[in-house]
């Protein structure tokens, strides 16, 4: 074969190269998708029940949530500026024009982790999504700070970092290493302590055991801290779970159910 | 000399507004949006404030101005041609202002531009506004503007000026032959039609962003959306008339709109203002009668609450503008002065209406009994917004020097259909097919086809691809018009 022939490949070689290039690209794309996809499909549907008859309105859940999830304290100077962050908060009826569905007393209110979340539809970049286990999760690195989700959420359960979080003494060394710190310009919300759920399930998988309803019941920080056990966490997909039983209770109501968002937090009104 | 001095003064004033705006924006970037008047919804504030109000105002007005330009191109009337000529740069400035206002509102603006190009999802109304503002409104309007003015550009390129080189490039190949005139009209017609259809998407998306909230009664929602669209049309016409008056004053009678044109548009403005007042009041009455507590709480805040002054003040301004126009029309005095006065009143009134519509819902229209909030923009927001408006005008000035408002040609004679040119049609057709395919692929994969909603699209940067596809579609007219004619054998 001449030198010239060696320099320019034949049509057959060119076609073979092109085919392998296309096949390689397709394989790479498929592999990327396969790697990125969740490893297992979990049939869970996590939810919460809050028994208002047992709730003391002590706000221990609010404090426990903030400590667990690295929510920085607002500070005396910033408090009047109305830019608080409370993943778990107390709904205090303060507008007489809009009647409270939970009665006149304050009630703990986390994110509702809706079945049809309005915030997910509103997010332009997919920074918030409904995970397979029903938790409405957030990808903080992807959030652009447009606040469309905050406007869309009928429960107003999303919070924006209007400025960089300020920690007492200027350092966040006491922060929980399991939860990422959020920068300024990012929206955040309750995650049902998703990191605890993951650890629990991972540990069970390694020990080749199944996660019991008892282990789930007090899993999130708010439920674990509640002195009267008014907050129950669990799997709504399991009909025998304590949560499913509470959801079937005649006292159980859900906030703004008529909007069709399908909230997964149940409130038990009145005395048990 | 006087004109040069006044121009220098205007430039100095604009630079004087841009500089503090840039400073305020930089400060906001460093310190976060804690410097603005926005606060958490439900904790006594509003998360969307002046920036989004201005986005809605400018984008709505820009779309209306561009629609007016497209309709004027269809009419092929001398007065309306002047409207189209003035409308296109005004619309471009509005779109740019709207885009910059949204960027200023983002918590992480640089990341926003990257992430929107990579991950934007069609389920979000913001996707439509972002993508179509970039792909259709800004780029499409620019292309339409240049294509429509190529005969004038060819004439201007013959005169010595600092812009002559660029004018020659933009008018390259145009000699005014019957075939070129025929093709220009055809391209202008299809381009106008494409723009008309494509501009509907951002307008509807914006109306949804401003008005759609979970649980709102459908009738209230429908009326609010209708009101948004009518107010956008009214503000667009008002802005156009103001710009026409300014162009006439600075560039001479030939550059501006004929008084007859002012009278015609003044009558349309009267109709739109009357309709706006009617729809705004109807929406308020229906919201007051609503059984949904959040809606009636919001309506009460407008009727006699904290928003009563701005709401009724804006209604009174609109009624006043309608009365000026009606009175002038009755006594045959519909002159530019009356029309421009009414337009100025309308522009102020609609800005206030936009403000009330967006902010009142966040502070007084919540579905749960949180305490009512309030919002007042800080000087940072005002400086940034004034800077954005000044920057848009500043960027508009060179474009006016490049393509002056004063027309040198008017093509109203019928142009004979040239012999069929299969090569040109084929090239334009292939271009459109490629552009449509790119748009489709971009849209489908932006919607996370073959993957999960929270993962990256399978085809990287699909939203960007979608915007590029739309821009390519908008460029089809360029291909059709610019393919060189075959030399006669």
Interface residues (C-beta under 8 A of the other chain):
Chain A: X29 X33 X36 X37 X38 X81 X82 X83 X84 X91 X92 X93 X94 X95 X96 X97 X98 X99 X100 X118 X120 X121 X122 X123 X124 X125 X126 X127 X129 X131 X137 X139 X142 X143 X144 X145 X146 X147 X148 X150 X151 X152 X154 X155 X156 X157 X159 X160 X161 X162 X163 X164 X184 X185 X186 X187 X255 X256 X258 X259 X260 X261
Chain B: X31 X32 X33 X34 X38 X39 X40 X41 X42 X43 X44 X45 X47 X48 X105 X106 X107 X108 X109 X111 X112 X115 X116 X118 X119 X120 X121 X123 X124 X125 X126 X127 X130 X209 X213 X214 X215 X293 X294 X296 X297 X300 X362 X366 X367 X368 X369 X370 X371 X372 X373 X448 X450 X451 X452 X453 X454 X455 X456 X458
